Amino acid sequence: MNVMKKQNDYQLTMPFSEEFAATWELWKRYKKASHDFKYKSVFSEQAALEQLVTLSKGEEEIAIKIIKQSMRREWQGLFPLHETTTGDGKSKSTTKKSTEPTASLREQAAAEFARRNASGGQQNDGTHLKAV
């Protein structure tokens, strides 16, 4: 762990290597240039570093990817990884998508529509709108 800045008796502690520290400095320059943001104190910066360690589950490589993702997408904050890039430069999502076919939802909606409109007119079961 590297000790960087000092405010009164509290020192900023980098959680990872020099490579990470360089990426973190790049992140701070990005935040200043793109969003006119500067950490107000060593305490707020340390809290942001701790949040990043939590998001990355303590893995330096993931922490660096999170920072680069936020800069690439022009975000103001740090968020879990949403996508990765494949070798051909295309993006692929890392979030799991539902394996349920969307047709089943359509079928359910069509069945409900048919059930409600089976008599051809309004039903007197309170499921229709009444004109006043």
FIKOLZA-1660 file (N, C-alpha, C; in steps of 0.1 Angstrom, whole numbers, plus 5000, padded with zeros to 4 digits):
% residues 132
   i   px   py   pz ch aa at
   1 5008 4988 5000  A  M  N
   1 5000 5000 5000  A  M CA
   1 5009 5012 5000  A  M  C
   2 5005 5022 4992  A  N  N
   2 5013 5034 4991  A  N CA
   2 5006 5045 4998  A  N  C
   3 5014 5053 5005  A  V  N
   3 5009 5065 5012  A  V CA
   3 5011 5077 5003  A  V  C
   4 5001 5084 5000  A  M  N
   4 5002 5095 4990  A  M CA
   4 5001 5109 4997  A  M  C
   5 4989 5114 4998  A  K  N
   5 4987 5128 5004  A  K CA
   5 4986 5127 5019  A  K  C
   6 4987 5138 5025  A  K  N
   6 4986 5139 5040  A  K CA
   6 4977 5151 5043  A  K  C
   7 4967 5149 5051  A  Q  N
   7 4959 5161 5056  A  Q CA
   7 4959 5160 5071  A  Q  C
   8 4965 5170 5077  A  N  N
   8 4967 5170 5092  A  N CA
   8 4974 5157 5095  A  N  C
   9 4969 5148 5103  A  D  N
   9 4976 5136 5107  A  D CA
   9 4971 5124 5099  A  D  C
  10 4962 5126 5089  A  Y  N
  10 4957 5115 5082  A  Y CA
  10 4963 5114 5068  A  Y  C
  11 4968 5102 5064  A  Q  N
  11 4974 5100 5051  A  Q CA
  11 4965 5092 5042  A  Q  C
  12 4965 5096 5029  A  L  N
  12 4958 5088 5019  A  L CA
  12 4966 5075 5017  A  L  C
  13 4959 5064 5017  A  T  N
  13 4965 5051 5015  A  T CA
  13 4960 5045 5002  A  T  C
  14 4969 5042 4993  A  M  N
  14 4965 5035 4980  A  M CA
  14 4964 5020 4983  A  M  C
  15 4953 5014 4979  A  P  N
  15 4950 5000 4982  A  P CA
  15 4958 4990 4973  A  P  C
  16 4963 4995 4962  A  F  N
  16 4970 4986 4952  A  F CA
  16 4984 4991 4948  A  F  C
  17 4989 4987 4937  A  S  N
  17 5002 4990 4932  A  S CA
  17 5003 5004 4926  A  S  C
  18 5016 5007 4921  A  E  N
  18 5018 5019 4915  A  E CA
  18 5010 5021 4902  A  E  C
  19 5008 5010 4895  A  E  N
  19 5000 5011 4883  A  E CA
  19 4986 5016 4886  A  E  C
  20 4980 5011 4897  A  F  N
  20 4967 5015 4901  A  F CA
  20 4968 5030 4905  A  F  C
  21 4978 5034 4913  A  A  N
  21 4979 5048 4917  A  A CA
  21 4980 5057 4905  A  A  C
  22 4986 5053 4894  A  A  N
  22 4987 5061 4882  A  A CA
  22 4973 5062 4876  A  A  C
  23 4966 5051 4876  A  T  N
  23 4952 5051 4870  A  T CA
  23 4943 5060 4879  A  T  C
  24 4945 5059 4892  A  W  N
  24 4937 5068 4901  A  W CA
  24 4940 5083 4898  A  W  C
  25 4952 5086 4896  A  E  N
  25 4956 5100 4893  A  E CA
  25 4949 5104 4880  A  E  C
  26 4949 5095 4870  A  L  N
  26 4942 5098 4857  A  L CA
  26 4928 5100 4860  A  L  C
  27 4921 5092 4868  A  W  N
  27 4907 5094 4872  A  W CA
  27 4905 5108 4878  A  W  C
  28 4913 5112 4887  A  K  N
  28 4911 5125 4893  A  K CA
  28 4913 5136 4883  A  K  C
  29 4922 5135 4873  A  R  N
  29 4924 5145 4863  A  R CA
  29 4911 5145 4853  A  R  C
  30 4906 5133 4850  A  Y  N
  30 4894 5132 4842  A  Y CA
  30 4882 5139 4849  A  Y  C
  31 4881 5136 4862  A  K  N
  31 4869 5142 4870  A  K CA
  31 4870 5157 4870  A  K  C
  32 4883 5163 4871  A  K  N
  32 4884 5177 4871  A  K CA
  32 4881 5183 4858  A  K  C
  33 4887 5177 4847  A  A  N
  33 4885 5182 4834  A  A CA
  33 4871 5181 4828  A  A  C
  34 4864 5169 4831  A  S  N
  34 4851 5166 4825  A  S CA
  34 4840 5171 4834  A  S  C
  35 4841 5171 4847  A  H  N
  35 4830 5174 4856  A  H CA
  35 4833 5185 4866  A  H  C
  36 4845 5191 4864  A  D  N
  36 4849 5202 4874  A  D CA
  36 4847 5197 4888  A  D  C
  37 4852 5185 4891  A  F  N
  37 4851 5179 4904  A  F CA
  37 4865 5177 4910  A  F  C
  38 4867 5180 4922  A  K  N
  38 4879 5177 4930  A  K CA
  38 4875 5172 4943  A  K  C
  39 4882 5161 4948  A  Y  N
  39 4879 5156 4961  A  Y CA
  39 4882 5168 4971  A  Y  C
  40 4873 5170 4980  A  K  N
  40 4874 5181 4990  A  K CA
  40 4885 5179 5001  A  K  C
  41 4887 5166 5004  A  S  N
  41 4896 5163 5014  A  S CA
  41 4902 5149 5012  A  S  C
  42 4912 5146 5020  A  V  N
  42 4918 5133 5019  A  V CA
  42 4908 5123 5024  A  V  C
  43 4899 5127 5033  A  F  N
  43 4889 5117 5038  A  F CA
  43 4879 5113 5027  A  F  C
  44 4874 5123 5019  A  S  N
  44 4865 5119 5009  A  S CA
  44 4871 5111 4998  A  S  C
  45 4884 5114 4995  A  E  N
  45 4891 5106 4985  A  E CA
  45 4894 5092 4990  A  E  C
  46 4897 5090 5003  A  Q  N
  46 4899 5077 5008  A  Q CA
  46 4886 5069 5008  A  Q  C
  47 4875 5076 5011  A  A  N
  47 4862 5069 5010  A  A CA
  47 4859 5064 4996  A  A  C
  48 4863 5072 4986  A  A  N
  48 4860 5068 4972  A  A CA
  48 4869 5056 4969  A  A  C
  49 4882 5056 4974  A  L  N
  49 4891 5044 4971  A  L CA
  49 4885 5032 4978  A  L  C
  50 4880 5033 4990  A  E  N
  50 4874 5022 4997  A  E CA
  50 4862 5017 4989  A  E  C
  51 4854 5026 4984  A  Q  N
  51 4842 5022 4976  A  Q CA
  51 4847 5014 4964  A  Q  C
  52 4857 5018 4957  A  L  N
  52 4863 5011 4946  A  L CA
  52 4868 4997 4949  A  L  C
  53 4874 4996 4961  A  V  N
  53 4879 4983 4965  A  V CA
  53 4867 4974 4967  A  V  C
  54 4857 4979 4973  A  T  N
  54 4845 4971 4975  A  T CA
  54 4838 4967 4962  A  T  C
  55 4837 4976 4952  A  L  N
  55 4831 4973 4939  A  L CA
  55 4840 4963 4932  A  L  C
  56 4853 4963 4933  A  S  N
  56 4862 4954 4926  A  S CA
  56 4864 4941 4934  A  S  C
  57 4858 4940 4946  A  K  N
  57 4860 4928 4954  A  K CA
  57 4875 4926 4957  A  K  C
  58 4882 4937 4959  A  G  N
  58 4896 4937 4963  A  G CA
  58 4906 4933 4952  A  G  C
  59 4901 4933 4939  A  E  N
  59 4910 4929 4928  A  E CA
  59 4914 4941 4920  A  E  C
  60 4927 4943 4920  A  E  N
  60 4933 4955 4913  A  E CA
  60 4929 4956 4899  A  E  C
  61 4930 4945 4891  A  E  N
  61 4927 4945 4877  A  E CA
  61 4912 4950 4874  A  E  C
  62 4903 4945 4883  A  I  N
  62 4889 4950 4881  A  I CA
  62 4888 4964 4885  A  I  C
  63 4895 4969 4896  A  A  N
  63 4894 4983 4900  A  A CA
  63 4898 4992 4888  A  A  C
  64 4909 4988 4882  A  I  N
  64 4914 4996 4870  A  I CA
  64 4904 4996 4859  A  I  C
  65 4898 4985 4856  A  K  N
  65 4887 4984 4846  A  K CA
  65 4875 4992 4849  A  K  C
  66 4872 4993 4862  A  I  N
  66 4860 5001 4866  A  I CA
  66 4863 5016 4864  A  I  C
  67 4875 5020 4867  A  I  N
  67 4879 5034 4865  A  I CA
  67 4879 5037 4850  A  I  C
  68 4884 5028 4842  A  K  N
  68 4885 5031 4827  A  K CA
  68 4871 5030 4821  A  K  C
  69 4862 5021 4826  A  Q  N
  69 4848 5021 4822  A  Q CA
  69 4841 5034 4824  A  Q  C
  70 4843 5040 4836  A  S  N
  70 4836 5052 4840  A  S CA
  70 4842 5064 4831  A  S  C
  71 4854 5064 4828  A  M  N
  71 4860 5074 4819  A  M CA
  71 4855 5072 4805  A  M  C
  72 4855 5060 4800  A  R  N
  72 4850 5057 4786  A  R CA
  72 4836 5061 4784  A  R  C
  73 4828 5059 4794  A  R  N
  73 4813 5062 4793  A  R CA
  73 4810 5076 4798  A  R  C
  74 4820 5083 4802  A  E  N
  74 4819 5097 4807  A  E CA
  74 4810 5098 4819  A  E  C
  75 4811 5088 4828  A  W  N
  75 4803 5089 4840  A  W CA
  75 4810 5097 4851  A  W  C
  76 4803 5102 4860  A  Q  N
  76 4808 5110 4871  A  Q CA
  76 4813 5101 4882  A  Q  C
  77 4808 5089 4884  A  G  N
  77 4811 5081 4895  A  G CA
  77 4816 5067 4891  A  G  C
  78 4819 5059 4901  A  L  N
  78 4824 5046 4898  A  L CA
  78 4813 5035 4901  A  L  C
  79 4811 5026 4891  A  F  N
  79 4801 5016 4892  A  F CA
  79 4806 5003 4888  A  F  C
  80 4799 4992 4892  A  P  N
  80 4803 4978 4889  A  P CA
  80 4805 4977 4874  A  P  C
  81 4814 4968 4869  A  L  N
  81 4815 4966 4855  A  L CA
  81 4802 4962 4848  A  L  C
  82 4799 4969 4837  A  H  N
  82 4787 4965 4830  A  H CA
  82 4790 4958 4817  A  H  C
  83 4801 4960 4812  A  E  N
  83 4805 4953 4799  A  E CA
  83 4820 4951 4798  A  E  C
  84 4823 4941 4790  A  T  N
  84 4837 4939 4787  A  T CA
  84 4839 4940 4772  A  T  C
  85 4851 4941 4767  A  T  N
  85 4853 4941 4753  A  T CA
  85 4859 4928 4749  A  T  C
  86 4855 4923 4738  A  T  N
  86 4861 4910 4733  A  T CA
  86 4873 4914 4725  A  T  C
  87 4880 4904 4720  A  G  N
  87 4893 4906 4712  A  G CA
  87 4890 4914 4700  A  G  C
  88 4878 4913 4694  A  D  N
  88 4876 4920 4681  A  D CA
  88 4871 4935 4684  A  D  C
  89 4872 4939 4696  A  G  N
  89 4868 4953 4699  A  G CA
  89 4853 4955 4702  A  G  C
  90 4845 4945 4700  A  K  N
  90 4831 4946 4703  A  K CA
  90 4828 4944 4717  A  K  C
  91 4817 4950 4722  A  S  N
  91 4814 4949 4736  A  S CA
  91 4804 4938 4738  A  S  C
  92 4805 4932 4750  A  K  N
  92 4796 4922 4754  A  K CA
  92 4792 4924 4768  A  K  C
  93 4780 4923 4772  A  S  N
  93 4775 4926 4785  A  S CA
  93 4779 4915 4795  A  S  C
  94 4783 4920 4807  A  T  N
  94 4786 4910 4818  A  T CA
  94 4774 4908 4827  A  T  C
  95 4763 4915 4825  A  T  N
  95 4752 4913 4833  A  T CA
  95 4744 4902 4828  A  T  C
  96 4738 4894 4836  A  K  N
  96 4730 4882 4832  A  K CA
  96 4716 4887 4827  A  K  C
  97 4712 4882 4816  A  K  N
  97 4699 4885 4811  A  K CA
  97 4690 4873 4813  A  K  C
  98 4677 4876 4813  A  S  N
  98 4667 4865 4816  A  S CA
  98 4667 4856 4804  A  S  C
  99 4666 4843 4807  A  T  N
  99 4666 4833 4797  A  T CA
  99 4651 4830 4793  A  T  C
 100 4642 4836 4800  A  E  N
 100 4628 4835 4797  A  E CA
 100 4625 4840 4783  A  E  C
 101 4618 4833 4774  A  P  N
 101 4615 4838 4761  A  P CA
 101 4605 4849 4762  A  P  C
 102 4606 4860 4754  A  T  N
 102 4597 4871 4755  A  T CA
 102 4583 4867 4749  A  T  C
 103 4583 4857 4741  A  A  N
 103 4570 4852 4735  A  A CA
 103 4561 4848 4746  A  A  C
 104 4566 4842 4757  A  S  N
 104 4557 4838 4767  A  S CA
 104 4549 4849 4774  A  S  C
 105 4556 4861 4775  A  L  N
 105 4549 4872 4780  A  L CA
 105 4538 4877 4770  A  L  C
 106 4541 4877 4758  A  R  N
 106 4532 4880 4747  A  R CA
 106 4520 4871 4748  A  R  C
 107 4523 4858 4749  A  E  N
 107 4512 4848 4750  A  E CA
 107 4503 4850 4762  A  E  C
 108 4509 4854 4773  A  Q  N
 108 4502 4856 4785  A  Q CA
 108 4493 4868 4783  A  Q  C
 109 4498 4879 4777  A  A  N
 109 4490 4891 4775  A  A CA
 109 4479 4888 4765  A  A  C
 110 4481 4880 4755  A  A  N
 110 4471 4877 4745  A  A CA
 110 4460 4868 4752  A  A  C
 111 4464 4859 4760  A  A  N
 111 4454 4851 4767  A  A CA
 111 4446 4859 4777  A  A  C
 112 4452 4868 4784  A  E  N
 112 4444 4877 4793  A  E CA
 112 4434 4886 4785  A  E  C
 113 4439 4891 4774  A  F  N
 113 4430 4899 4765  A  F CA
 113 4418 4891 4760  A  F  C
 114 4421 4879 4756  A  A  N
 114 4410 4870 4751  A  A CA
 114 4401 4867 4762  A  A  C
 115 4406 4864 4774  A  R  N
 115 4397 4861 4785  A  R CA
 115 4388 4872 4789  A  R  C
 116 4394 4884 4789  A  R  N
 116 4385 4896 4793  A  R CA
 116 4375 4900 4782  A  R  C
 117 4378 4896 4769  A  N  N
 117 4370 4900 4758  A  N CA
 117 4362 4889 4752  A  N  C
 118 4361 4878 4759  A  A  N
 118 4355 4865 4754  A  A CA
 118 4340 4867 4751  A  A  C
 119 4333 4875 4759  A  S  N
 119 4319 4877 4756  A  S CA
 119 4316 4887 4745  A  S  C
 120 4326 4894 4740  A  G  N
 120 4323 4903 4729  A  G CA
 120 4319 4917 4734  A  G  C
 121 4315 4918 4746  A  G  N
 121 4311 4931 4752  A  G CA
 121 4317 4933 4765  A  G  C
 122 4312 4943 4772  A  Q  N
 122 4317 4945 4785  A  Q CA
 122 4312 4935 4795  A  Q  C
 123 4320 4931 4804  A  Q  N
 123 4316 4922 4814  A  Q CA
 123 4312 4930 4827  A  Q  C
 124 4304 4924 4834  A  N  N
 124 4299 4931 4846  A  N CA
 124 4306 4926 4858  A  N  C
 125 4320 4924 4857  A  D  N
 125 4327 4919 4869  A  D CA
 125 4337 4930 4875  A  D  C
 126 4335 4943 4870  A  G  N
 126 4343 4954 4876  A  G CA
 126 4356 4956 4869  A  G  C
 127 4359 4948 4859  A  T  N
 127 4372 4949 4853  A  T CA
 127 4372 4958 4841  A  T  C
 128 4361 4964 4838  A  H  N
 128 4359 4974 4827  A  H CA
 128 4358 4988 4832  A  H  C
 129 4359 4997 4823  A  L  N
 129 4357 5011 4826  A  L CA
 129 4342 5014 4825  A  L  C
 130 4337 5022 4833  A  K  N
 130 4323 5026 4832  A  K CA
 130 4322 5041 4828  A  K  C
 131 4314 5044 4819  A  A  N
 131 4312 5058 4814  A  A CA
 131 4303 5064 4824  A  A  C
 132 4305 5077 4827  A  V  N
 132 4297 5084 4837  A  V CA
 132 4290 5095 4830  A  V  C
% end
